[in-house]
């Protein structure tokens, strides 16, 4: 589906426009609305698209998606901690 998935997320940003990134994400994850996605940088959208594609489209278990070392493995938001 995404011909540029073989490249890095940074390359996806140069290959696909922001609207194309959001459209492709929406095809793989219909619950991700354009309003929600618009709050993210293009590089984050490209990374998310790469992750979705690897998990939902790729079928070769020998090619797992690897989280980039500069991103957190677990994120948590506690709304009660907001003052």
C-alpha positions in Angstrom: 0.0 0.0 0.0 2.6 2.6 1.0 5.5 2.2 -1.4 7.8 4.4 0.8 7.5 2.2 3.9 10.8 0.7 3.2 12.4 4.1 3.9 12.7 5.8 7.3 9.9 7.9 8.8 11.9 11.0 8.0 11.9 10.0 4.3 8.1 9.5 4.4 7.7 13.2 5.3 9.5 14.2 2.1 7.7 11.6 0.0 4.2 12.1 1.3 2.4 15.4 2.0 0.9 16.0 5.4 -2.6 15.4 4.0 -1.4 12.1 2.4 0.1 11.0 5.7 -3.1 11.7 7.5 -5.2 10.0 4.8 -3.1 6.8 4.9 -3.3 6.8 8.7 -7.0 7.1 8.5 -7.2 4.2 6.1 -5.4 1.9 8.6 -6.9 3.4 11.7 -10.3 4.9 11.1 -10.6 6.0 14.7 -7.7 8.5 14.2 -9.6 11.6 13.2 -8.1 14.4 11.1 -8.7 16.8 14.1 -6.6 14.5 16.4 -3.9 13.9 13.9 -3.5 17.6 13.0 -1.9 18.1 16.5 1.1 16.1 15.5 4.3 17.0 13.6 4.8 15.5 10.1 7.6 13.4 11.4 5.4 12.0 14.2 2.7 11.2 11.6 5.2 9.4 9.4 6.5 7.4 12.3 2.9 6.4 13.3 2.1 5.4 9.7 5.2 3.3 9.6 4.2 1.6 12.8 0.6 1.0 11.7 1.8 -0.4 8.4 4.2 -2.8 10.1 1.6 -4.0 12.5 -1.5 -4.2 10.3 -0.2 -4.8 6.7 3.2 -6.6 7.0 2.8 -10.3 7.4 6.4 -11.4 7.7 7.2 -12.0 11.4 10.9 -11.8 10.6 10.5 -8.1 10.0 9.3 -6.7 13.3 8.7 -3.0 13.7 11.4 -1.5 15.9 10.7 1.6 18.0 13.3 4.3 17.4 15.6 4.7 20.4 14.7 8.3 20.8 11.0 7.7 21.6 9.5 6.6 24.9 8.4 3.0 25.1 5.5 3.8 27.4 3.6 7.0 27.7 1.0 7.8 30.3 -1.2 10.8 31.0 -2.9 11.2 34.3 -5.6 13.9 33.9 -6.0 14.1 37.7 -2.4 15.3 38.0 -3.3 18.5 36.0 -3.8 21.4 38.3 
